[in-house]
């Protein structure tokens, strides 16, 4: 048995001013896919592990991924989907099936549901009877069209995403059993009319935890091959924006639809628990300063890099300085400021204009004076299971600036990096010589993803309602394609 494996993933934020272009993508082809992913916790690592577990031969095609930002330009989408299709045209006649990792919230110029378009084009190449199993991120905005074109869809069950490898293996298992004729997967989707706000996406807490447990329990029942809940991605302004329940049954479409509708009803029943209430920056910083615990993590939800924001937001940094907090660590994406630090050299005192340069959503550019403490090439490795399943990281040339404070432990540490990097690994901080547990306040620009890295070392996590491209309470008036009937918005008008 010979199985093709491929991936084409991006989470596209309609409110970002940064278009996603070919330069933003990392691309792996052929053997490079095996070399890069085998030791990760990514779903493609699961596809690879399936070869040994289920006894198939791997045919690695192409994998591409970029850090979340604005929608893909038309040229970027066409080039990358073209690479995937070319590899398939060449290899499909010798393949028994395909495992394809897609995000589910990719938006491309001209294609609001770019993942559905990709699957559609793949289907045109391989034909209607070719076994095709697709995986999605928990933040996918799943459309009915995509479900109709795949044999089965499998979605991560955790946020932070720490089960990606297992989901890849699950997809491989369904594909192999389909090829052997042991199962006949049929999928159904339910889309409850709620906006499942990202503030509630944590799968180990209320209100999502019991829903996800129901999906896990359902998957153990006879006749069910997979049951997934996608919480959705509220920053893609597309018709399918919002949560989805996906059930894949063995040859029984009524069973699949009945169970999808049942879980959809469970989600609808908790709709009043989905309206977000989080502290504003001033309140959150004050709470962090007066906390008896250390370190306290402040999560910057409005500048959530893994959700496609700029990464150069200054709102929490300004608040920490204004409230004279000490012992803080803040990371800001600002290649210009990094270069100024590098030119001045370690030990120099510099005055810089920092952050707030990408757009006008993430706070003002700040004037900061400090001492250059460290310069680092920005590469680090994560061997633990963390959100996104990645192992090899590069935040680009990085400088650490000591700001204020009369003693070393009271100084603020401003990490300036040259590549937007979601805080999925604590080594982003420790690799530049910072002892994260000795600090008082750690700011992480994310919503739920950083928990896997920060919870093990932080005494407390405070989620903050900050402005930005990933603000949690955007007005429905800012949306053009999303369904205005979603409950959080509907309740605003009542
Ligand atoms: Zn996600």
Boltz pocket constraint, residues with backbone or C-beta under 6 A from the ligand:
constraints:
  - pocket:
      binder: B
      contacts: [[A, 137], [A, 138], [A, 139], [A, 161]]
      max_distance: 6.0
